[in-house]
Amino acid sequence: MSQSRTRWAVLLVLLLAFTTLMPVAQEEDTVFRVAAVAPSATTDLAFSQSMYDALVLVQEELGEENFEFVFQEGTFVVDDAAVALREWASSGEYDLIIGHGSQYGSIIQEIAPEFPEVSFAWGTDQNTFGLDNVFAYTAAAEEGGFINGALAGLITESGIIGVVGPIEVGDAKAYIDGFVAGAASTNPDATVNVVYIQSFGDVPLATEAAQTHIANGADILTGTAQMVVGPIAVALENDVLWFGTQSSQADIAGEVGVAFQIYHWEVVLYDIIDQIDAGVMGGTAYTLTLENGGLTVDFGDLVLP
């Protein structure tokens, strides 16, 4: 073999060896992953379902190949939620971890500083605790509440309206305050009786409160939180009109369902995803409003006179 051919043969062997030893480039993982914990069921027709529906919608829009999520429902006990949140953060598998419930705020405040490379979000509140990896979100529930209340004031025949509230905090209080103001704006003579049962999930107690409202002459009911399935059933049994919030309850309210304020958390989720993709881990507080499309009011099948 000539010297020239020998040289080329050696170069070819070296090239093949170098190529074999080079690390194979890994395909970049572009899937955005979310883990969320919520206090009640994904079918509660209220707070937890509003976030679950939003995550499903985002997944449908972006595609399952680009967006994945896990959702731990029914985690009312805060200590149980803390275990899940910490495990998700420790795994390093998730781009965003959500504590969907105001009761989770203290946990997020404690855990987030331990995992500065992980983004967290929680609501309903506007407090990011001054942390660069925490987003906060809430809803201006008084806006749709005012619309519901104004309509209720116009159509009540007895002039008595019953409200079943959970605990006097957050978007629940905002909705009820808005509803009361709306009713007063169209019917100053109407009486709006508000009862807070001091629980988000006590269906029997909420049912009892709704029955008491009707016994006192209410021909319209409204309420907020996952316990509203009880009052809705009472409204149906007594042919009393129902106004809802957080998620559409039209399917179970049937012919007594009038109007439903619906939370569209996807408005928040899309912006958070964009922020994280741009390298911004947190620090922003969001509010759903009628103007930004985060709140809508849908109407049931009831035909009003």
C-alpha positions in Angstrom: 0.0 0.0 0.0 1.3 3.4 -0.9 2.2 5.9 1.7 -0.6 8.2 0.6 -3.2 5.4 0.9 -1.9 4.4 4.3 -2.3 7.9 5.5 -5.9 8.1 4.3 -6.7 4.7 5.9 -5.3 5.9 9.2 -7.4 9.1 9.0 -10.5 7.1 8.2 -10.0 4.8 11.2 -9.4 7.8 13.5 -12.5 9.5 12.2 -14.7 6.5 12.7 -13.3 6.1 16.2 -13.9 9.7 17.0 -17.5 9.5 15.7 -18.1 6.4 17.8 -16.8 8.0 21.0 -18.7 11.3 20.6 -21.7 11.6 22.9 -25.0 11.2 21.2 -27.1 14.4 21.3 -30.2 13.9 23.3 -33.5 15.1 21.9 -34.6 18.1 23.9 -37.7 17.5 26.1 -40.2 20.1 25.3 -43.1 18.8 27.2 -44.5 21.2 29.8 -45.5 19.3 32.9 -47.9 20.5 35.7 -48.8 18.9 39.0 -51.8 20.3 40.9 -53.5 19.6 44.2 -57.0 20.6 45.1 -59.3 20.2 48.1 -62.3 18.6 46.4 -63.3 16.4 43.4 -62.7 17.3 39.8 -66.5 16.9 39.4 -67.5 19.2 42.3 -69.1 21.7 39.9 -67.3 24.4 41.7 -63.7 25.4 42.7 -61.7 22.3 42.0 -63.5 21.5 38.8 -62.8 25.0 37.5 -59.0 24.4 37.6 -59.3 20.8 36.3 -61.4 21.9 33.3 -58.8 24.6 32.6 -55.9 22.1 32.6 -57.8 19.8 30.3 -58.6 22.7 27.9 -54.9 23.7 27.8 -53.9 20.1 27.1 -56.4 19.9 24.3 -55.2 23.2 22.8 -51.4 22.4 23.1 -51.6 18.7 22.5 -50.8 15.8 24.9 -47.4 15.6 23.3 -46.6 19.1 24.5 -48.5 19.4 27.8 -49.0 16.9 30.6 -50.5 17.2 34.0 -51.4 15.2 37.2 -54.2 16.3 39.4 -54.6 15.1 43.0 -58.2 15.8 44.0 -59.9 15.6 47.3 -56.8 16.7 49.3 -58.6 18.8 51.8 -56.2 17.9 54.6 -53.4 20.5 54.3 -50.7 18.1 55.7 -51.5 15.6 52.9 -51.2 18.3 50.3 -47.8 19.3 51.7 -46.5 15.8 51.2 -47.6 15.8 47.5 -46.3 19.3 46.8 -42.9 18.5 48.3 -42.6 15.1 46.5 -43.4 16.8 43.2 -40.9 19.5 43.8 -38.2 17.0 44.8 -38.7 14.9 41.7 -37.6 17.7 39.4 -40.2 16.4 36.8 -42.5 19.4 36.8 -42.3 22.9 35.3 -45.2 24.2 37.5 -46.7 23.0 40.7 -50.1 24.3 41.7 -51.7 24.5 45.2 -55.3 25.2 44.1 -56.8 26.5 47.4 -56.2 29.4 49.7 -55.5 26.9 52.5 -52.3 25.9 50.7 -50.7 29.3 50.9 -48.6 28.7 54.0 -47.2 25.4 52.4 -46.2 27.2 49.2 -44.5 29.9 51.2 -42.5 27.3 53.1 -41.6 24.9 50.3 -40.9 27.3 47.4 -37.7 28.8 48.8 -36.3 25.2 49.1 -36.8 24.7 45.3 -35.8 27.9 43.6 -35.6 26.1 40.2 -39.3 25.1 40.4 -42.2 27.4 39.7 -45.2 27.3 42.1 -48.7 28.9 41.8 -51.5 29.1 44.3 -54.9 30.8 44.7 -57.1 32.3 45.3 -54.9 35.1 46.5 -52.6 37.8 45.2 -49.7 37.2 47.5 -46.5 35.9 46.0 -44.7 36.2 49.3 -42.0 38.2 47.6 -40.7 35.0 46.1 -39.3 34.9 42.5 -40.7 31.4 41.9 -44.3 31.9 43.1 -47.3 33.0 41.0 -50.6 33.9 42.7 -54.0 34.1 41.2 -57.5 35.1 42.2 -60.9 36.0 40.6 -62.8 39.2 40.7 -65.9 37.1 41.5 -67.8 40.2 42.6 -68.2 41.1 38.9 -70.2 38.1 37.9 -71.8 38.2 41.3 -73.1 41.6 40.6 -74.7 40.5 37.3 -76.3 37.5 39.0 -77.6 39.6 41.8 -79.0 42.3 39.5 -80.9 39.7 37.5 -82.1 38.0 40.7 -83.4 41.3 42.0 -85.4 41.8 38.8 -87.1 38.4 38.7 -87.8 37.6 42.4 -91.5 37.5 43.1 -91.3 37.0 46.8 -88.7 39.7 47.3 -86.6 37.3 49.4 -83.4 35.8 48.1 -81.3 33.2 50.0 -77.5 33.0 49.9 -75.5 30.0 51.2 -71.9 30.9 51.7 -68.9 28.8 52.9 -66.4 30.8 54.8 -66.3 34.6 54.6 -62.9 34.8 52.7 -61.5 35.1 49.2 -63.5 34.8 46.1 -66.4 33.3 48.0 -66.9 36.6 49.9 -66.2 38.6 46.8 -69.0 36.8 44.9 -71.5 37.1 47.7 -70.8 40.8 48.3 -71.1 41.4 44.5 -74.4 39.5 44.4 -75.9 41.5 47.3 -74.9 44.8 45.7 -76.3 43.7 42.3 -79.7 42.7 43.9 -79.9 46.1 45.7 -79.1 47.9 42.4 -82.2 46.6 40.7 -84.5 45.9 43.6 -83.7 48.0 46.7 -86.8 46.5 48.5 -85.6 42.9 48.1 -84.3 41.1 51.2 -81.1 39.1 50.6 -80.4 36.7 53.5 -76.8 35.6 53.7 -75.7 32.6 55.8 -72.1 31.4 56.0 -71.9 27.8 57.1 -68.2 28.0 58.0 -67.3 25.1 55.7 -66.5 24.7 52.0 -67.5 21.1 51.8 -70.3 20.4 54.4 -73.1 19.4 52.0 -75.6 18.4 54.7 -75.2 21.8 56.5 -75.5 23.7 53.2 -78.6 21.7 52.4 -80.1 22.6 55.8 -79.3 26.3 55.2 -81.0 26.3 51.8 -84.1 24.7 53.3 -84.2 27.4 56.0 -84.0 30.1 53.3 -86.9 28.6 51.5 -88.9 28.2 54.7 -88.4 31.9 55.2 -89.9 32.8 51.8 -86.9 32.8 49.4 -87.8 32.0 45.8 -84.2 32.4 44.6 -81.0 30.7 45.9 -77.3 31.1 45.2 -74.1 30.0 46.8 -70.4 29.2 46.2 -67.9 26.4 46.9 -68.2 22.6 46.5 -71.0 22.2 49.0 -73.5 23.9 46.6 -74.6 20.5 45.3 -76.9 20.4 48.4 -78.6 23.7 47.9 -79.0 23.0 44.1 -80.9 19.8 45.0 -83.1 21.8 47.4 -83.8 24.4 44.7 -84.9 21.6 42.3 -87.1 19.9 44.9 -88.8 23.2 45.7 -88.9 24.8 42.2 -86.7 27.7 43.4 -84.4 29.5 41.0 -80.6 29.0 41.2 -77.7 31.2 40.4 -74.2 29.7 40.4 -70.5 30.6 40.3 -67.0 29.1 39.7 -68.2 26.4 37.3 -71.3 25.8 35.2 -73.9 23.9 37.2 -76.4 23.9 34.4 -76.5 20.1 34.0 -77.7 19.4 37.5 -79.7 22.7 38.1 -81.8 21.9 35.0 -84.9 24.0 34.6 -84.2 26.1 37.8 -80.7 27.2 36.7 -80.7 30.8 35.6 -77.1 32.1 35.3 -73.6 30.8 36.1 -70.4 32.8 36.5 -67.6 30.6 35.2 -63.9 30.8 36.1 -61.5 30.3 33.1 -58.1 29.6 34.8 -56.7 28.8 31.4 -56.3 32.6 30.9 -53.8 32.5 33.8 -52.2 29.2 32.9 -51.3 30.3 29.3 -49.5 33.4 30.6 -47.7 31.4 33.3 -46.5 28.9 30.7 -45.2 31.7 28.5 -43.4 33.3 31.5 -41.7 30.1 32.5 -40.7 29.3 29.0 -39.1 32.8 28.9 -37.2 32.0 32.1 -39.4 33.9 34.5 -40.2 31.6 37.4 -42.8 33.6 39.3 -43.4 37.0 41.0 -46.7 37.8 39.1 -50.2 37.9 40.6 -53.2 37.4 38.3 -56.9 38.3 38.6 -59.6 36.8 36.4 -62.1 39.5 35.2 -64.9 39.9 32.7 -62.7 42.2 30.7 -59.8 39.8 30.3 -62.1 36.8 29.6 -61.2 35.0 32.7 -64.8 35.3 33.9 -67.9 34.7 31.8 -71.5 34.5 32.7 -73.4 31.6 31.0 -77.2 31.2 31.1 -79.2 28.1 31.7 -82.2 26.8 29.7 -84.7 28.7 31.8 -86.9 31.1 29.7 -87.5 34.2 31.7 -90.7 36.2 31.2 
